Amino acid sequence: MHFLDIGDVAERSGVPPSTLRYYEEIGLIRSLGRHGLRRQFDADVLLKLSLIGLGKLAGFSLVEIAGMFGQDGRPDIPRGQLHAKANELQRQIVDLRVLRDVLRHVADCPAPTHLECPSFRKLLKAATRSRAADHSRGRRPKKLIPAGGR
């Protein structure tokens, strides 16, 4: 069987050695032992790191990702969680589209002031409806303007 040392895993996966050590510490991955001072991993760790990276990209916490692996370390991904995350991402996509449209309109609107523009007011109402819907669903409303912005 072919083993990879921590440097090889870091190079092939793009995951820094410090993160690999942390993932091992919290039980996400397992080394098979050491060769000198360097941890040795089974080549399958690369696939597991890809799954961890995908989970992080999708917005899952490391605790949630850890729960997606069975006792034997094999993926055991609850499909219900994936559907819920996909639905959440869909809502974020809608919110981001509204925000994109507002920003483009503000940047390009020829009206003397944006508050005089009917299109801008319509976009503001859409953003307000989205935030109100988030509030009624118990989600934290998103800020349209970053802290310190105008």
Steps between C-alpha positions, in 0.01 A plus 500: 500500500626850416525752784536875477683707757348822626704710256374299202141526623537876550650544153243285319196630688594864547419463871779635723671253737374698802141450379566130439626467857191685626267278294671198652471647850123545464455159336420600141798307362735235639866443444619142485811570701829675454811459296753681712324817610270520198142375514406240239158486335321256276453642148120502561552802727511715184142406414390566857670842493317577176169414669592714800588790270171464313310495829677815618432670167131412536500667841499197729692531825780255578275342765227449239756359255635263765144371549488413130754224544415167659705331773711335231583841347294438188256766379153461646345826382142567611313603189254710701786723615612539140149598390474753783839652410407511130177683590694745716743563216208557262362768734844661517519499120167683478613752763831555322324555166281768658805662657688484167210666320476775764872572479501508120200725495649738756820512297324565167181692590477840327238638745607814695464303823441129539196552717328675207552194282200261484721206402727557800199517733370173351837333561505631857155353563617163364801509733277595793259213423792258490627622839150486650457143373834406660387653828169314496685172436724567799813564296729789578440778245786578268655845494475673166763756598816393679572649842656843458356534147254766382 
